[in-house]
Amino acid sequence: AVRDEVCESGNMVALVGMINHSNQELTCRALKRLCIVLDTSSGCDYMWFTSETSGALSK
């Protein structure tokens, strides 16, 4: 199941690096909220969630 949670700052930096090709990097950093989980059932490798938006990045 996909969860919406506040990640540790150290993890956030690493996770943000995984999606630095997306403009959502700025949104996640600004909100200081980011969580990426593996969700192979949906066909997406990384999913991110913030307090205001949610989305998924496909491989």
VMD Tcl script that builds the backbone (N, CA, C; Angstrom):
set m [mol new atoms 177]
animate dup $m
set s [atomselect $m all]
$s set {name element resname resid chain x y z} {
  {N N ALA 1 A 0.841 -1.203 0.000}
  {CA C ALA 1 A 0.000 0.000 0.000}
  {C C ALA 1 A 0.874 1.249 0.000}
  {N N VAL 2 A 0.401 2.264 -0.659}
  {CA C VAL 2 A 1.146 3.518 -0.727}
  {C C VAL 2 A 0.850 4.347 0.510}
  {N N ARG 3 A 1.902 4.919 1.083}
  {CA C ARG 3 A 1.721 5.706 2.295}
  {C C ARG 3 A 2.136 7.157 2.064}
  {N N ASP 4 A 1.528 8.060 2.788}
  {CA C ASP 4 A 1.889 9.472 2.739}
  {C C ASP 4 A 2.552 9.795 4.073}
  {N N GLU 5 A 3.821 10.100 4.042}
  {CA C GLU 5 A 4.531 10.334 5.289}
  {C C GLU 5 A 5.654 11.340 5.096}
  {N N VAL 6 A 6.080 11.900 6.206}
  {CA C VAL 6 A 7.192 12.838 6.178}
  {C C VAL 6 A 8.479 12.037 6.335}
  {N N CYS 7 A 9.351 12.167 5.358}
  {CA C CYS 7 A 10.581 11.379 5.396}
  {C C CYS 7 A 11.684 12.134 6.127}
  {N N GLU 8 A 12.667 11.401 6.599}
  {CA C GLU 8 A 13.814 12.017 7.262}
  {C C GLU 8 A 14.546 12.912 6.266}
  {N N SER 9 A 15.123 14.002 6.755}
  {CA C SER 9 A 15.802 14.942 5.868}
  {C C SER 9 A 16.928 14.250 5.090}
  {N N GLY 10 A 17.646 13.374 5.738}
  {CA C GLY 10 A 18.730 12.675 5.067}
  {C C GLY 10 A 18.219 11.818 3.932}
  {N N ASN 11 A 17.098 11.127 4.160}
  {CA C ASN 11 A 16.515 10.303 3.121}
  {C C ASN 11 A 15.915 11.154 2.013}
  {N N MET 12 A 15.365 12.310 2.405}
  {CA C MET 12 A 14.722 13.169 1.417}
  {C C MET 12 A 15.728 13.626 0.372}
  {N N VAL 13 A 16.933 13.970 0.825}
  {CA C VAL 13 A 17.963 14.426 -0.106}
  {C C VAL 13 A 18.280 13.330 -1.115}
  {N N ALA 14 A 18.427 12.104 -0.630}
  {CA C ALA 14 A 18.757 10.991 -1.510}
  {C C ALA 14 A 17.605 10.689 -2.461}
  {N N LEU 15 A 16.383 10.718 -1.925}
  {CA C LEU 15 A 15.226 10.411 -2.754}
  {C C LEU 15 A 14.993 11.500 -3.789}
  {N N VAL 16 A 15.201 12.748 -3.387}
  {CA C VAL 16 A 15.050 13.859 -4.333}
  {C C VAL 16 A 16.043 13.691 -5.471}
  {N N GLY 17 A 17.235 13.189 -5.155}
  {CA C GLY 17 A 18.241 12.977 -6.187}
  {C C GLY 17 A 17.783 11.989 -7.243}
  {N N MET 18 A 16.932 11.050 -6.842}
  {CA C MET 18 A 16.434 10.051 -7.779}
  {C C MET 18 A 15.478 10.662 -8.799}
  {N N ILE 19 A 14.830 11.772 -8.427}
  {CA C ILE 19 A 13.857 12.380 -9.333}
  {C C ILE 19 A 14.271 13.799 -9.688}
  {N N ASN 20 A 15.578 14.063 -9.696}
  {CA C ASN 20 A 16.042 15.419 -9.972}
  {C C ASN 20 A 15.776 15.836 -11.419}
  {N N HIS 21 A 15.306 14.900 -12.260}
  {CA C HIS 21 A 14.954 15.242 -13.630}
  {C C HIS 21 A 13.530 15.773 -13.707}
  {N N SER 22 A 12.832 15.751 -12.567}
  {CA C SER 22 A 11.448 16.222 -12.544}
  {C C SER 22 A 11.369 17.579 -11.869}
  {N N ASN 23 A 10.501 18.461 -12.373}
  {CA C ASN 23 A 10.356 19.779 -11.764}
  {C C ASN 23 A 9.735 19.675 -10.381}
  {N N GLN 24 A 9.216 18.489 -10.039}
  {CA C GLN 24 A 8.637 18.299 -8.714}
  {C C GLN 24 A 9.704 18.345 -7.629}
  {N N GLU 25 A 10.987 18.263 -8.037}
  {CA C GLU 25 A 12.067 18.346 -7.052}
  {C C GLU 25 A 11.946 19.632 -6.241}
  {N N LEU 26 A 11.662 20.740 -6.926}
  {CA C LEU 26 A 11.545 22.021 -6.243}
  {C C LEU 26 A 10.360 22.024 -5.286}
  {N N THR 27 A 9.252 21.431 -5.720}
  {CA C THR 27 A 8.066 21.394 -4.869}
  {C C THR 27 A 8.342 20.583 -3.606}
  {N N CYS 28 A 8.977 19.430 -3.774}
  {CA C CYS 28 A 9.244 18.574 -2.630}
  {C C CYS 28 A 10.199 19.254 -1.656}
  {N N ARG 29 A 11.222 19.896 -2.184}
  {CA C ARG 29 A 12.178 20.573 -1.309}
  {C C ARG 29 A 11.520 21.733 -0.581}
  {N N ALA 30 A 10.649 22.448 -1.298}
  {CA C ALA 30 A 10.008 23.614 -0.696}
  {C C ALA 30 A 9.079 23.194 0.437}
  {N N LEU 31 A 8.365 22.100 0.223}
  {CA C LEU 31 A 7.422 21.644 1.243}
  {C C LEU 31 A 8.100 20.807 2.314}
  {N N LYS 32 A 9.363 20.417 2.067}
  {CA C LYS 32 A 10.100 19.593 3.016}
  {C C LYS 32 A 9.370 18.280 3.278}
  {N N ARG 33 A 8.564 17.857 2.298}
  {CA C ARG 33 A 7.849 16.596 2.436}
  {C C ARG 33 A 8.084 15.761 1.185}
  {N N LEU 34 A 8.542 14.563 1.372}
  {CA C LEU 34 A 8.760 13.693 0.226}
  {C C LEU 34 A 8.830 12.253 0.684}
  {N N CYS 35 A 8.155 11.392 -0.010}
  {CA C CYS 35 A 8.246 9.984 0.303}
  {C C CYS 35 A 8.128 9.193 -0.982}
  {N N ILE 36 A 9.105 8.332 -1.230}
  {CA C ILE 36 A 9.085 7.516 -2.436}
  {C C ILE 36 A 9.058 6.055 -2.036}
  {N N VAL 37 A 8.124 5.313 -2.595}
  {CA C VAL 37 A 8.009 3.903 -2.277}
  {C C VAL 37 A 7.955 3.097 -3.567}
  {N N LEU 38 A 8.456 1.882 -3.514}
  {CA C LEU 38 A 8.382 1.007 -4.677}
  {C C LEU 38 A 6.961 0.471 -4.803}
  {N N ASP 39 A 6.416 0.590 -5.987}
  {CA C ASP 39 A 5.060 0.106 -6.219}
  {C C ASP 39 A 5.031 -0.583 -7.577}
  {N N THR 40 A 5.563 -1.811 -7.631}
  {CA C THR 40 A 5.677 -2.522 -8.892}
  {C C THR 40 A 4.306 -2.923 -9.428}
  {N N SER 41 A 3.321 -3.037 -8.550}
  {CA C SER 41 A 1.986 -3.453 -8.984}
  {C C SER 41 A 1.363 -2.400 -9.895}
  {N N SER 42 A 1.738 -1.143 -9.719}
  {CA C SER 42 A 1.177 -0.079 -10.545}
  {C C SER 42 A 2.046 0.185 -11.765}
  {N N GLY 43 A 3.214 -0.459 -11.822}
  {CA C GLY 43 A 4.098 -0.269 -12.962}
  {C C GLY 43 A 5.015 0.919 -12.808}
  {N N CYS 44 A 4.975 1.550 -11.631}
  {CA C CYS 44 A 5.834 2.708 -11.389}
  {C C CYS 44 A 6.973 2.310 -10.454}
  {N N ASP 45 A 8.165 2.843 -10.716}
  {CA C ASP 45 A 9.314 2.543 -9.873}
  {C C ASP 45 A 9.344 3.434 -8.644}
  {N N TYR 46 A 9.009 4.718 -8.836}
  {CA C TYR 46 A 9.078 5.648 -7.717}
  {C C TYR 46 A 7.797 6.463 -7.645}
  {N N MET 47 A 7.312 6.639 -6.444}
  {CA C MET 47 A 6.128 7.474 -6.246}
  {C C MET 47 A 6.439 8.503 -5.174}
  {N N TRP 48 A 6.008 9.735 -5.378}
  {CA C TRP 48 A 6.270 10.790 -4.400}
  {C C TRP 48 A 4.957 11.402 -3.953}
  {N N PHE 49 A 4.958 11.862 -2.717}
  {CA C PHE 49 A 3.757 12.464 -2.146}
  {C C PHE 49 A 4.129 13.680 -1.315}
  {N N THR 50 A 3.322 14.714 -1.412}
  {CA C THR 50 A 3.530 15.891 -0.579}
  {C C THR 50 A 2.204 16.247 0.076}
  {N N SER 51 A 2.225 17.262 0.901}
  {CA C SER 51 A 1.015 17.640 1.622}
  {C C SER 51 A -0.038 18.206 0.671}
  {N N GLU 52 A 0.386 18.678 -0.507}
  {CA C GLU 52 A -0.558 19.316 -1.414}
  {C C GLU 52 A -0.791 18.530 -2.698}
  {N N THR 53 A 0.187 17.718 -3.088}
  {CA C THR 53 A 0.054 17.013 -4.363}
  {C C THR 53 A 0.572 15.592 -4.229}
  {N N SER 54 A 0.221 14.775 -5.193}
  {CA C SER 54 A 0.750 13.420 -5.218}
  {C C SER 54 A 0.919 13.023 -6.666}
  {N N GLY 55 A 1.878 12.173 -6.946}
  {CA C GLY 55 A 2.106 11.774 -8.326}
  {C C GLY 55 A 3.005 10.571 -8.387}
  {N N ALA 56 A 3.248 10.109 -9.603}
  {CA C ALA 56 A 4.094 8.936 -9.783}
  {C C ALA 56 A 4.983 9.139 -10.995}
  {N N LEU 57 A 6.158 8.567 -10.923}
  {CA C LEU 57 A 7.082 8.624 -12.057}
  {C C LEU 57 A 7.253 7.214 -12.598}
  {N N SER 58 A 7.006 7.058 -13.889}
  {CA C SER 58 A 7.159 5.738 -14.498}
  {C C SER 58 A 8.589 5.556 -14.977}
  {N N LYS 59 A 9.002 4.301 -15.119}
  {CA C LYS 59 A 10.368 4.013 -15.567}
  {C C LYS 59 A 10.547 4.541 -16.988}
}
mol reanalyze $m
mol bondsrecalc $m
mol representation Tube
mol addrep $m
